[in-house]
Amino acid sequence: MLKKGFSLIFLLFIAFIQVTILKRIELYGVQPDILLLSAVFFALLPKERGKIDSLIFALLAGLLKDIFSEDILGINASSFVILILLIEHYRQKIYIEHFSACSLVSFFSAFFVSLFYYFTHYRLLPPFFNSLRCIILPSSIYTALFAIPYFYLLKSFRLQASSYKQETTS
């Protein structure tokens, strides 16, 4: 129960950072999506209990993104869940210890979510190739570049937490 409560607090903290601090580091109108990166990171972790936890985490991350972006409720949540199902399916083939692989997975994840968003909102957005050139690719590249230090930070926190947990149980 404590882990699930911590996951929810972590997601709320990440959502707060997404809507406040990351607005300040926008480049050409795009910002990295750390809610998406958190869901991808959680899906790539070695599983102790199965894939249901990462799907719930992705659903909550997507719902928080929907709520804070004031968009149609469920668009990001459904795209995150579909993406995590794909990652879970191919997770054994991804070498997660190398940051370039995580960055590549992050690029394709951001690209997938952006395409999903485009095709659910295509009437409100510029034509496809303009959106691809001005929104989808820059956002995906920025998220992939941001994934390297973000994953490193999350891995180091995870290692510290597991070493602390081992010290307290010994």
Order of alpha helices (4+ residues) and beta strands (2+ residues): alpha-alpha-alpha-alpha-alpha-alpha-alpha
